[in-house]
Amino acid sequence: MSRTASRAWQRMLSGRRLDILDPSPVDVELSDIAHGLARVARWNGQTIGDYPFSVAQHSVLVLEVFRAANPDAGVHAQLQTLLHDAPEYVMGDIISPFKAAMGGNYKDVENRLLSAIYLRFSLPATQPAALTKLIKKADREAAYFEATNLAGFEAAEARRLFGEPSFPAFEVDEFDRLIRPWPTREAHDRFIAAFEELAALIPHA
């Protein structure tokens, strides 16, 4: 089988064709990421509200949780935090038990996509272990807040699954706005705005 025939192409609205199994940074576009993430529902859509809680909104929430816990974090770390779930714009949001059942191949594909996304935006292809740990912590704490505010979890069950948050929700800037499910266009626009705010702070040669 030829290399071309073995590729897993996904055509994007931008006109790009992304090879999901062997992604190139040049085929990654912010508009495609925002469009896809704003339409992918967290919790398999099992949340309260008039709109699904999208991965785009979750990404902005994780960024704000990360900032609250790490006020001195640099702009690159913040941008990597915002983009931590960006591969889901083509892979979808698969709940953790399914990811565990699928094993290593899924994670390998996800990591290759994330590296291509990071490189597209002039970020390191991989994160230092310490930063990965901090982002995962912010991700779990955001999941706790989503579980208890949107997905019908009791606090004890959420603590068992995600751990105890290191600070109360009111310490996250504008938490009430961040946890209220946004319409698709708002989720798209707020994700883009968060990205552009950070990207503007990165010096360019």
Secondary structure, 3 states (H helix, E strand, C coil): CCCCCCCCEEECCCCCEEECCCCCHHHCCHHHHHHHHCCCEHHHHCCCCCCCCEHHHHHHHHHHHHHHHCCCCCHHHHHHHHCCCCCHHHHCCCCHHHHHHHCHHHHHHHHHHHHHHHHHCCCCCCCCHHHHHHHHHHHHHHHHHHHHHCCCCCHHHHHHHHCCCCCCHHHCCCHHHHHCCCCHHHHHHHHHHHHHHHHCCCCCC
